[in-house]
Amino acid sequence: MSVSELACTYAAAILYDDNIAITAEKIAELVKAANVQIESFWPSLFAKLLEKRNIEDLILNVGSGGGAAVAVAAPAGGASADAAPVVEEKKQEEVKEESEDEDMGFSLFD
């Protein structure tokens, strides 16, 4: 991930966290305030991608399917977040641990 992509990602996350609309102008303003030099097309690219995606879904699904960089870089016309494969959670059966005291019929502290 380049410095430009990382700066725009952080700027978008800051805007989202503060409940501010994510626009190219706001992203560029934050990046400029951070004194990071980026190519001029990155803020508008991120703004266009994120207007069609739910950032909360991207954040919550970071570990499933390749990470946020892949999710953010996905083309806007591609598969939607709703079409992502559903990962079934495996229910772990609780294993009852038997105490050695129960097996022997006595306790060490009796």
BAFI-3210 file (N, C-alpha, C; in Angstrom, 3 decimals, decimal comma, padded with zeros to 6 digits):
// residues 110
n [1|2|3|4|5|6|7|8|9|10|11|12|13|14|15|16|17|18|19|20|21|22|23|24|25|26|27|28|29|30|31|32|33|34|35|36|37|38|39|40|41|42|43|44|45|46|47|48|49|50|51|52|53|54|55|56|57|58|59|60|61|62|63|64|65|66|67|68|69|70|71|72|73|74|75|76|77|78|79|80|81|82|83|84|85|86|87|88|89|90|91|92|93|94|95|96|97|98|99|100|101|102|103|104|105|106|107|108|109|110]
n.u [000,857|000,616|001,918|000,141|-002,312|-002,593|-002,708|-005,103|-006,859|-006,680|-007,616|-010,254|-011,212|-011,041|-012,880|-015,210|-015,368|-015,880|-018,402|-018,694|-019,433|-017,962|-016,014|-014,204|-012,957|-012,845|-011,234|-008,863|-008,294|-007,783|-005,535|-003,737|-003,530|-002,179|000,223|001,078|002,187|000,381|-000,822|-003,081|-005,405|-006,159|-007,860|-010,413|-010,880|-011,056|-013,260|-015,312|-015,370|-016,089|-018,580|-020,380|-020,076|-020,392|-018,700|-018,458|-019,024|-016,769|-014,756|-015,461|-015,193|-012,540|-010,779|-011,852|-011,458|-009,228|-008,638|-008,760|-007,586|-008,013|-010,796|-011,402|-010,146|-011,602|-013,431|-016,026|-018,160|-018,147|-018,756|-021,173|-021,165|-023,117|-023,126|-021,011|-019,381|-020,847|-019,539|-019,657|-020,047|-018,380|-019,709|-018,422|-018,212|-018,757|-016,465|-016,698|-014,710|-013,402|-012,879|-010,002|-010,448|-013,065|-012,845|-011,222|-012,536|-011,887|-010,551|-007,691|-007,588|-009,165]
n.v [-001,164|002,161|005,337|007,360|005,999|004,986|007,364|008,471|006,460|006,607|009,236|008,978|007,212|008,806|010,839|009,299|008,363|010,729|011,273|012,743|013,734|011,877|013,212|014,117|016,578|016,915|014,737|015,413|017,791|016,931|015,287|017,160|018,774|017,020|017,166|015,544|014,522|013,759|012,184|013,921|012,573|010,631|011,397|011,867|009,387|007,658|008,845|008,400|005,596|005,033|006,176|004,381|002,220|000,687|001,846|000,848|-001,868|-002,577|-002,163|-003,966|-006,370|-006,852|-008,995|-011,078|-012,447|-011,188|-008,571|-004,987|-003,408|-004,778|-004,774|-002,024|-001,307|-002,577|-002,595|-000,228|-001,129|-003,792|-006,851|-006,606|-005,829|-007,344|-009,635|-011,079|-014,066|-016,038|-016,702|-019,457|-019,821|-022,032|-023,959|-024,390|-027,161|-027,360|-028,737|-030,684|-030,433|-032,841|-033,070|-034,153|-034,836|-035,773|-038,114|-039,748|-039,834|-038,458|-035,447|-033,378|-031,475|-032,141]
n.w [000,000|-000,865|000,303|-000,300|-000,595|001,987|003,493|002,531|003,317|006,123|006,445|005,514|007,439|009,723|009,088|008,932|011,573|012,906|012,045|009,665|006,379|003,782|001,517|-001,470|-001,169|001,622|002,358|001,014|002,344|004,993|004,537|003,579|005,857|007,463|006,373|004,240|001,132|-001,699|-004,723|-006,847|-007,652|-005,783|-003,464|-004,693|-005,863|-003,623|-002,334|-004,212|-004,247|-001,608|-001,297|-002,192|-000,627|002,584|005,227|007,801|007,452|005,955|007,825|009,859|008,547|008,056|008,628|007,185|004,211|002,960|003,740|004,403|002,419|000,048|-000,007|-000,114|-002,459|-004,366|-007,424|-008,112|-009,621|-009,182|-007,371|-004,819|-001,266|-000,129|-001,618|-000,804|000,253|002,792|005,889|007,820|011,240|013,318|015,775|018,871|020,808|024,201|026,332|029,051|031,735|033,739|037,124|038,883|041,440|041,531|040,128|041,729|044,105|046,405|047,960|047,795|049,715|051,910]
ca.u [000,000|001,431|001,689|-001,069|-003,464|-002,674|-003,154|-006,530|-007,580|-006,768|-008,487|-011,632|-011,570|-011,247|-014,154|-016,277|-015,429|-016,470|-019,710|-018,619|-019,561|-016,668|-015,913|-012,831|-012,434|-012,546|-010,075|-007,696|-008,030|-007,138|-004,208|-002,913|-003,281|-001,201|001,461|001,440|002,073|-000,230|-001,282|-004,369|-006,549|-006,504|-009,044|-011,666|-011,044|-011,550|-014,610|-016,243|-015,499|-016,722|-019,969|-021,206|-019,762|-020,589|-017,375|-018,538|-018,889|-015,376|-013,958|-015,800|-014,833|-011,128|-010,144|-012,481|-011,385|-008,115|-008,292|-009,399|-007,012|-008,709|-012,185|-011,469|-009,660|-012,499|-014,107|-017,377|-019,126|-017,955|-019,716|-021,497|-020,849|-024,158|-022,863|-019,835|-019,730|-021,118|-018,682|-020,414|-019,285|-018,453|-020,005|-017,512|-018,883|-018,063|-015,991|-016,732|-013,479|-013,669|-011,878|-009,361|-011,057|-014,276|-012,443|-010,631|-013,449|-011,427|-009,929|-006,403|-007,740|-010,152]
ca.v [000,000|003,367|006,389|008,068|005,169|004,932|008,673|008,599|005,511|007,204|010,412|008,484|006,649|009,939|011,459|008,375|008,332|011,996|011,392|013,790|013,175|011,602|013,807|014,280|017,810|016,678|013,845|016,208|018,756|016,214|014,847|018,367|019,173|016,078|017,477|014,383|014,810|012,658|012,506|014,606|011,726|009,717|011,751|011,657|007,941|007,115|009,365|007,697|004,212|004,928|006,621|003,222|001,138|000,984|001,768|-000,022|-003,241|-002,780|-002,246|-005,181|-007,547|-006,771|-010,298|-012,104|-012,303|-010,493|-007,311|-003,735|-002,898|-005,442|-004,330|-000,633|-001,200|-003,283|-001,664|000,139|-001,916|-005,206|-007,502|-005,807|-006,443|-008,326|-010,849|-011,743|-015,376|-016,057|-017,635|-020,053|-019,994|-023,373|-023,948|-025,246|-027,851|-027,214|-029,996|-030,625|-030,951|-033,558|-032,843|-035,382|-035,143|-036,554|-039,437|-040,538|-039,947|-037,663|-034,173|-033,161|-030,502|-032,609]
ca.w [000,000|-000,970|001,301|-000,723|-000,245|003,440|003,967|002,206|004,163|007,461|006,369|005,415|008,744|010,635|008,724|009,332|013,028|013,355|011,393|008,658|005,036|003,168|000,187|-001,946|-000,595|003,047|002,413|000,608|003,417|006,094|004,114|003,526|007,249|007,998|005,657|003,429|-000,296|-002,437|-006,069|-006,750|-007,973|-004,700|-002,671|-005,433|-006,031|-002,364|-002,087|-005,101|-003,793|-000,298|-001,315|-002,527|000,315|003,998|005,847|008,971|006,953|005,576|009,045|010,588|007,755|007,695|008,707|006,352|002,768|002,357|004,367|004,006|001,178|-001,046|-000,003|-000,538|-003,827|-005,275|-008,314|-007,689|-010,372|-008,861|-006,485|-003,645|000,020|000,168|-002,365|-000,240|000,806|004,222|006,607|008,904|012,469|013,861|017,200|019,620|021,891|025,466|026,873|030,500|032,318|034,979|038,153|039,355|042,733|041,294|039,666|042,814|045,242|047,538|047,622|048,449|050,806|052,902]
c.u [000,909|001,079|000,403|-002,327|-003,670|-003,194|-004,645|-007,382|-007,760|-007,699|-009,955|-012,099|-011,832|-012,582|-015,325|-016,468|-016,077|-017,837|-019,769|-018,702|-018,181|-016,701|-014,440|-012,183|-012,018|-011,325|-008,809|-007,302|-007,320|-005,722|-003,250|-002,561|-002,251|000,159|002,002|001,193|001,518|-000,576|-002,717|-005,580|-007,008|-007,735|-010,359|-011,930|-011,620|-012,971|-015,641|-016,453|-016,320|-018,151|-020,918|-020,990|-020,038|-019,252|-017,386|-018,401|-017,444|-014,501|-014,208|-015,372|-013,377|-010,492|-010,730|-012,337|-010,300|-007,824|-008,953|-008,857|-007,707|-010,135|-012,308|-011,086|-010,567|-013,230|-015,544|-018,432|-019,059|-019,036|-019,953|-021,134|-021,875|-023,884|-021,657|-020,245|-019,896|-020,244|-019,481|-019,511|-019,475|-018,696|-019,071|-018,280|-018,055|-017,700|-015,941|-015,456|-013,817|-012,517|-011,279|-009,954|-012,287|-013,922|-011,959|-011,528|-012,976|-010,758|-008,614|-006,517|-008,796|-009,503]
c.v [001,234|004,359|007,140|007,300|005,135|006,247|008,864|007,653|006,068|008,413|009,993|007,912|007,756|010,607|010,585|008,390|009,598|012,256|012,569|013,110|013,032|012,107|013,936|015,513|017,614|015,771|014,629|017,205|018,098|015,780|016,034|018,841|018,269|016,256|016,257|014,744|013,579|013,124|013,023|013,712|010,852|010,139|011,509|010,171|007,317|007,577|008,639|006,249|004,111|005,452|005,461|002,051|001,611|000,780|000,851|-001,490|-003,540|-002,963|-003,561|-006,447|-007,553|-008,153|-011,332|-011,760|-011,393|-009,119|-006,105|-003,207|-003,513|-004,937|-002,899|-000,506|-001,906|-002,279|-001,437|-000,701|-003,398|-005,731|-006,643|-006,560|-007,518|-009,658|-011,611|-013,080|-015,306|-017,118|-018,159|-020,226|-021,413|-023,266|-024,927|-025,870|-027,701|-028,597|-029,840|-031,266|-031,614|-033,338|-034,175|-035,812|-036,026|-037,983|-040,313|-040,661|-039,187|-036,385|-034,055|-032,259|-030,917|-032,821]
c.w [000,000|000,139|000,965|-000,340|001,266|004,011|003,703|003,044|005,566|007,471|006,312|006,750|009,767|010,353|009,161|010,846|013,590|012,739|010,430|007,291|004,399|001,731|-000,180|-001,320|000,863|003,202|002,081|001,694|004,600|005,746|004,073|004,939|007,910|007,331|004,900|001,966|-001,017|-003,845|-005,975|-007,006|-006,804|-003,900|-003,411|-005,653|-004,765|-002,081|-002,949|-004,665|-002,517|-000,268|-001,604|-001,575|001,737|004,699|007,055|008,556|006,577|006,804|009,759|009,847|007,333|007,666|007,792|004,880|002,240|002,895|003,758|002,690|-000,029|-001,131|-000,505|-002,002|-004,835|-006,165|-007,889|-008,401|-010,066|-007,948|-005,257|-002,376|000,374|-000,521|-001,836|000,354|002,318|004,875|007,799|010,113|012,971|015,352|017,884|020,772|023,154|025,996|028,380|031,032|033,645|035,936|038,566|040,687|042,555|040,867|040,812|044,030|046,475|047,043|048,363|049,678|051,816|054,239]
res [m|s|v|s|e|l|a|c|t|y|a|a|a|i|l|y|d|d|n|i|a|i|t|a|e|k|i|a|e|l|v|k|a|a|n|v|q|i|e|s|f|w|p|s|l|f|a|k|l|l|e|k|r|n|i|e|d|l|i|l|n|v|g|s|g|g|g|a|a|v|a|v|a|a|p|a|g|g|a|s|a|d|a|a|p|v|v|e|e|k|k|q|e|e|v|k|e|e|s|e|d|e|d|m|g|f|s|l|f|d]
***
